Amino acid sequence: MYERGPQLNARRPLYTPQERIRRDSSVWTLVQGILAPVQFLVFLVSVCLVLRYIGTGEGLAAATTSVVVKTLTLYTIMITGCIWEKVVFGCYLFAPAFFWEDVFSMLVLALHTAYLVALFTGALTPLQQMYLALAAYATYAINAAQFIWKLRLARLDMAQRDAAALQGGLAA
C-alpha cells in the first residue's frame, strides 16, 4: 500500500514572514481592528431601521441617515484598508492574499455609492432606495464573511507555524 509523505500545505500562507512583521507593526492594523466592529455595529443598527421603514412606512429619516452613516463608515474602512494593504503587501488593492475580497469589495462600494446617487438625485423612491440599501447590505455581509474567513486562515497559519517550530525545537 502506498504511504504518503508529510502533508504539504496545499495553499500559500496568507502572510509571508516579512508581511506578518509589517502587519503586526502597522498602526493601520489597529485602525482596521477598531473600524471593522464599529462598521458592523452601524450595519446592524441600520438594517433594523431600514427594515422598520420597509415594514411600517415609519422612520424614513432615521433609516436614510443610518444608510448614509453606514456608507461613510464603509468609505473610511476601505480607504484605511487600502493604506493597510499598501503597507503590508506593497499595493493599495488586489494583493494576491486578498484579491477576491477586494474584487467583491468593489461591488459593495458600487451598491453603497448607487444608494447615495439615488438618494441625492431622487432617481428612486424612498422604498426603492431602502431595497437598494438592503442589496448593498447583503453584499457587505458576504464581504465581511470573506474577511472573517481570511482572519481565521491567518490564525490557522500562525498555529501551524508555531506547531512546526515547537516540533522542530523538540527534535533538536
ZIDATA-V618131 format. One record per residue. N is the residue number from 1. RES is the residue in one letter. PHI is phi in whole degrees, 0 to 359 (NA if undefined). OMEGA is omega in whole degrees, 0 to 359 (999 if undefined). NEAR is the number of other C-alpha atoms within 12 Angstrom. Layout:
BEGIN
N;RES;PHI;OMEGA;NEAR  N;RES;PHI;OMEGA;NEAR
END
This chain:
BEGIN
1;M;NA;181;3  2;Y;284;176;4  3;E;253;181;6  4;R;275;175;7  5;G;283;179;6  6;P;303;179;7  7;Q;294;175;8  8;L;265;177;10  9;N;296;186;12  10;A;288;181;8  11;R;236;177;13  12;R;289;175;13  13;P;304;183;26  14;L;300;181;30  15;Y;236;168;29  16;T;286;177;19  17;P;304;180;17  18;Q;293;178;15  19;E;295;179;24  20;R;297;178;22  21;I;297;179;15  22;R;297;178;21  23;R;300;185;29  24;D;290;182;20  25;S;262;183;16  26;S;272;174;23  27;V;296;182;18  28;W;292;174;26  29;T;294;177;27  30;L;296;179;18  31;V;302;179;25  32;Q;296;180;28  33;G;295;177;23  34;I;275;184;19  35;L;293;183;26  36;A;300;178;31  37;P;290;176;19  38;V;297;179;21  39;Q;298;180;31  40;F;295;177;27  41;L;296;177;19  42;V;300;177;27  43;F;302;182;37  44;L;298;178;24  45;V;297;182;23  46;S;295;178;33  47;V;303;179;33  48;C;299;181;26  49;L;292;178;29  50;V;295;180;39  51;L;295;176;28  52;R;298;179;21  53;Y;296;180;27  54;I;298;183;24  55;G;283;187;17  56;T;242;185;14  57;G;80;181;17  58;E;253;174;17  59;G;84;180;22  60;L;300;182;27  61;A;298;179;19  62;A;295;180;22  63;A;296;180;36  64;T;298;179;37  65;T;301;181;25  66;S;294;179;31  67;V;290;177;41  68;V;297;178;31  69;V;298;178;27  70;K;299;181;39  71;T;294;178;33  72;L;295;176;24  73;T;296;177;30  74;L;300;179;37  75;Y;302;180;24  76;T;297;181;22  77;I;290;178;31  78;M;289;179;30  79;I;295;180;23  80;T;292;176;27  81;G;294;176;38  82;C;296;178;27  83;I;296;178;25  84;W;302;181;31  85;E;297;178;32  86;K;295;180;23  87;V;296;186;26  88;V;279;189;32  89;F;249;178;29  90;G;90;175;19  91;C;217;185;19  92;Y;288;181;21  93;L;209;172;28  94;F;64;170;21  95;A;298;183;25  96;P;309;182;21  97;A;295;182;28  98;F;233;185;33  99;F;304;185;22  100;W;290;175;19  101;E;295;178;30  102;D;293;177;28  103;V;301;181;20  104;F;293;176;26  105;S;300;178;36  106;M;296;176;24  107;L;294;178;23  108;V;301;179;32  109;L;297;181;31  110;A;298;181;24  111;L;290;177;29  112;H;295;178;36  113;T;293;177;28  114;A;300;176;29  115;Y;300;180;37  116;L;299;178;30  117;V;299;179;19  118;A;297;180;24  119;L;296;186;27  120;F;279;177;16  121;T;259;184;13  122;G;71;183;15  123;A;294;179;16  124;L;235;175;19  125;T;290;178;16  126;P;304;179;27  127;L;295;177;28  128;Q;296;177;22  129;Q;298;180;33  130;M;292;175;41  131;Y;293;175;28  132;L;296;177;32  133;A;300;178;45  134;L;296;176;32  135;A;297;177;26  136;A;299;181;36  137;Y;292;177;39  138;A;298;179;23  139;T;292;177;26  140;Y;299;181;36  141;A;297;177;25  142;I;297;181;20  143;N;296;177;30  144;A;298;178;26  145;A;297;176;19  146;Q;301;182;23  147;F;291;177;27  148;I;295;177;20  149;W;299;179;17  150;K;295;177;22  151;L;298;177;21  152;R;298;179;16  153;L;298;178;21  154;A;298;179;26  155;R;292;177;18  156;L;296;177;19  157;D;301;181;24  158;M;294;179;20  159;A;295;178;15  160;Q;295;179;17  161;R;296;180;20  162;D;295;178;14  163;A;295;178;14  164;A;294;179;14  165;A;294;179;14  166;L;295;179;13  167;Q;296;177;12  168;G;297;178;11  169;G;291;179;10  170;L;288;181;9  171;A;286;183;8  172;A;281;999;7
END
